[in-house]
Amino acid sequence: MEIYNDDYFMKEALKEAQKAFDADEVPVGAVIVSQNKIIARGHNLTERLNDVTAHAEMQAITAATNAIGGKYLLECTLYVTLEPCTMCAGALNWSQITRIVYGASDQKRGFANISPTLLHPKTLVTLGVQEKQCSEIIKKFFNSKRI
């Protein structure tokens, strides 16, 4: 029997990141969980859709709100392999998501360095879950671009 915890759900987000990697997208993956069940999945689609807003989190937010039939993600948790950027953090604020769990920090574009108060005041944040694996897929992707 699977144990449904932060590690389990981050591994699911990593599967989404691998889909992005395989499609030559920046490998970021996300899942949104409600009542211990994945209700939405997403990965970066910015290249495929030619849309700078098509981040993994945005894809997952849209899928989750469609799944629950409402715009607020109360009692939901986002698992994302890379710290959300300010655009995604703003969208997550509007969604009033209960919790965000991310793997790797993003020193250049992550919300925590740029605007740490951007999230909804009630949103809980956990960072560093599966950090090594989340960092490795990003590094592998960008190293392949530098060859």
C-alpha positions as CSV (number, residue, x, y, z in Angstrom):
1,M,0.0,0.0,0.0
2,E,1.3,3.5,-0.9
3,I,1.9,6.0,1.8
4,Y,0.4,9.3,0.8
5,N,2.7,11.9,2.2
6,D,4.7,14.9,0.9
7,D,7.3,12.6,-0.6
8,Y,4.8,10.6,-2.5
9,F,3.0,13.6,-4.0
10,M,6.3,15.3,-4.8
11,K,7.3,12.2,-6.7
12,E,4.1,12.6,-8.7
13,A,5.1,16.2,-9.4
14,L,8.5,14.9,-10.6
15,K,6.7,12.7,-13.1
16,E,5.1,15.8,-14.5
17,A,8.5,17.5,-14.6
18,Q,9.9,14.6,-16.6
19,K,7.0,15.0,-19.1
20,A,8.1,18.6,-19.6
21,F,11.8,17.6,-19.9
22,D,10.9,15.0,-22.5
23,A,9.0,17.7,-24.5
24,D,12.0,20.1,-24.3
25,E,10.2,22.3,-21.8
26,V,11.8,23.6,-18.6
27,P,11.2,20.6,-16.4
28,V,8.8,21.8,-13.7
29,G,5.9,19.7,-12.7
30,A,3.0,20.2,-10.3
31,V,0.1,18.3,-8.8
32,I,-2.8,19.6,-6.6
33,V,-4.1,17.4,-3.9
34,S,-7.5,17.5,-2.1
35,Q,-8.5,15.0,0.6
36,N,-5.3,13.0,-0.1
37,K,-6.2,12.6,-3.8
38,I,-4.6,14.2,-6.8
39,I,-7.2,16.4,-8.5
40,A,-4.9,18.1,-11.0
41,R,-1.6,17.7,-12.7
42,G,0.4,20.1,-14.8
43,H,3.8,20.7,-16.3
44,N,5.4,23.6,-18.2
45,L,3.9,24.1,-21.6
46,T,5.4,27.5,-22.5
47,E,7.1,26.4,-25.6
48,R,4.4,24.2,-26.9
49,L,1.7,26.8,-26.4
50,N,4.0,29.7,-27.1
51,D,2.6,31.3,-23.9
52,V,4.8,32.7,-21.2
53,T,2.0,32.1,-18.6
54,A,1.8,28.4,-19.3
55,H,3.8,27.4,-16.2
56,A,3.2,24.1,-14.4
57,E,1.4,25.8,-11.5
58,M,-1.0,27.7,-13.8
59,Q,-1.9,24.5,-15.7
60,A,-2.5,22.8,-12.4
61,I,-4.6,25.6,-10.9
62,T,-6.8,25.7,-14.0
63,A,-7.3,21.9,-13.9
64,A,-8.0,21.9,-10.1
65,T,-10.6,24.7,-10.3
66,N,-12.3,22.8,-13.1
67,A,-12.2,19.6,-11.1
68,I,-13.8,21.2,-8.0
69,G,-16.1,23.6,-9.9
70,G,-14.9,26.7,-8.1
71,K,-12.2,29.3,-8.2
72,Y,-10.9,28.8,-4.6
73,L,-8.6,25.9,-3.7
74,L,-9.4,25.8,0.0
75,E,-8.2,22.6,1.7
76,C,-5.9,21.9,-1.3
77,T,-2.1,21.5,-1.4
78,L,0.1,22.3,-4.4
79,Y,3.2,20.1,-4.9
80,V,5.6,21.7,-7.3
81,T,9.2,20.8,-8.2
82,L,10.5,24.4,-8.3
83,E,9.6,27.3,-6.1
84,P,6.8,29.3,-7.8
85,C,7.7,32.6,-9.6
86,T,5.9,35.8,-8.7
87,M,3.3,35.3,-11.4
88,C,2.4,31.9,-10.1
89,A,2.6,33.0,-6.4
90,G,0.1,35.8,-7.3
91,A,-2.3,33.3,-8.9
92,L,-1.9,31.0,-5.9
93,N,-2.8,33.9,-3.6
94,W,-6.0,34.6,-5.6
95,S,-6.8,30.9,-5.4
96,Q,-6.5,31.0,-1.6
97,I,-4.7,27.6,-1.7
98,T,-4.2,26.2,1.8
99,R,-0.7,24.9,1.3
100,I,2.3,24.9,-1.1
101,V,5.0,22.3,-1.0
102,Y,8.0,22.9,-3.3
103,G,11.2,20.9,-3.9
104,A,14.0,23.2,-5.2
105,S,14.4,26.9,-4.4
106,D,14.7,29.3,-7.3
107,Q,17.2,32.0,-6.3
108,K,16.7,34.0,-9.5
109,R,13.0,34.0,-10.1
110,G,11.4,32.5,-7.0
111,F,8.8,34.5,-5.1
112,A,10.5,34.1,-1.7
113,N,13.5,36.4,-2.6
114,I,11.5,38.8,-4.8
115,S,8.2,39.2,-2.9
116,P,8.0,36.9,0.2
117,T,4.6,38.3,1.3
118,L,2.9,37.6,-2.1
119,L,1.1,34.5,-1.0
120,H,-2.2,34.5,0.8
121,P,-1.6,35.1,4.5
122,K,-3.2,31.8,5.5
123,T,-1.2,29.7,3.0
124,L,1.3,27.4,4.6
125,V,4.6,26.7,2.8
126,T,6.9,23.7,3.1
127,L,10.1,23.6,1.1
128,G,12.9,21.2,0.3
129,V,10.8,18.1,-0.2
130,Q,12.7,15.8,-2.7
131,E,15.0,18.8,-3.2
132,K,17.9,16.9,-4.6
133,Q,15.7,15.2,-7.3
134,C,13.9,18.4,-8.1
135,S,17.2,20.3,-8.5
136,E,18.9,17.6,-10.5
137,I,16.2,17.5,-13.3
138,I,16.5,21.3,-13.7
139,K,20.3,21.2,-13.8
140,K,20.3,18.4,-16.2
141,F,18.0,20.3,-18.5
142,F,20.0,23.5,-18.5
143,N,23.3,21.7,-18.8
144,S,22.0,20.0,-22.0
145,K,21.3,23.5,-23.4
146,R,24.8,24.8,-22.7
147,I,26.5,22.1,-24.8
